[in-house]
Every structure is written in C-alpha cells, then in structure tokens.
Amino acid sequence: MTRTLWDSTVGKKTIMAVTGLVMLGYLVAHMVGNLKIFFGPGEFDGYAHWLRTMGEPVLHYEWALWIVRVGLVAAVVLHGVSAYQLSRRDIKARPAKYVHKRPRASYATRTMRWGGIILALFIVWHILDLTTGTVHTGFEAGHPYQNVIDTFSTWYGNVIYIVAVLAMGLHVQHGFWSAAQTLGVGNATRDRVLKTLANLLAAVLTVGFISVPVAVMTGVVS
C-alpha cells in the first residue's frame, strides 16, 4: 500500500501537500518565536531555552526539540524528493516542446522549482549560522539574541536571509493553493477564499520574518 502510494503521481502529490502543510505550520510557529526578539534579550533567550526544555520532565533535555527536528528533516526530504521525481516524470511525459505556447503561469508558479532550491540551500546555511555556529564568527552558544544581532549586522547575512524569505513567500503562496487542490479542499465556491488565504499567509510570513533583520539594520533591535 505504502509502495503503491509512493510510486503513483497522485501519491507523490499527496505527500508533497501533506509535508508542505507540516512545514507551513512550522514556519508560522517559527515566525512567532522570532518576533519575541522585539521584547528584548531576556524574552528571546528564554524562549530559546524553553525550546530545549519543553517536554520535561517526561522527556530529557532537548529530546522534544530533536523529535521536531527529525520530523522536519523527514518532511523536507520527502517534499524535495517528491518534487524532483514529479518534475522528471513530467519532462519524460512531454519530451517535445509544445507546438502552441502555453498560457503564461504566475510568477510564483514559474519560480517554484528555483524557490525550492534556494530554500534548501538556505536551510543548510541557517543551521550552520545560528544553530551550530560553524559559519558564524564569534558565535556564542546559549546566547541566541546576540547571535541574531551579529548575523544581521553583516550585509551578506541580511542579503541571504531576505532573498530566502522572499523565495519562501512565493513558495507558500503557490504551495498552499496547490496543496488545497491536491487534497480536494478546493472547489468553485472555496477557490476565492483559498487564494486569499494563500496570499495572506505568504504576506504575513514574509513581513514577519523580514521584520527581524530590518529591525536590526535600523537599530530598533540592538
């Protein structure tokens, strides 16, 4: 049953839709957590500490956080592999160029593939920058507030982050709509509401995430 689901086009699209929604839920929670930086280092560092202690005493230190991390990695891998395989399947099914020009797709639709690649590369950078500190000069474990300030005090840190967030916004805008159609939620009555919701989610997430580097650059957060 599982193998049949994975091998079918419908199955891969369903996996993409479900994993996409899982990642969307994480993005919303992550954005809300990021916005705590506006309440000062105590609030932000306290939130970062809570992430490592949530689930205690039932779970040990950082166990719940690692469960979330493993689940997210699984979702990202399944989403990416499904997207790649569906793309290859589509290319094989249409080896020749269309005789008639196809209707121009939206900007978000046409950039979904590149947006996914940009986001995948950014995830690696983001982890190496603010989680492990591998590419972060002066990284201080246990001081997330200061690490964020340091990252967004560099031009390249801001450029990388803002470009990735813009790609994320376009990805969410189209991805949410596609997931709704794949899961059978959309219909003639709900389409307008779903499109509005997709645009709203993309806008809120984009503004929410970008507000942090902008606040650091302008001195609102320091």
Secondary structure, 3 states (H helix, E strand, C coil): CHHHHHHCHHHHHHHHHHHHHHHHHHHHHHHHHHHHHHHCHHHHHHHHHHHHHCCCCCCCCCHHHHHHHHHHHHHHHHHHHHHHHHHHHHHHHCCCCCCCCCCCCCHHHHCHHHHHHHHHHHHHHHHHHHCCCCCCCCCCCCCHHHHHHHHCCCHHHHHHHHHHHHHHHHHHHHHHHHHHHHCCCCCCCCHHHHHHHHHHHHHHHHHHHHHHHHHHHHCCCC
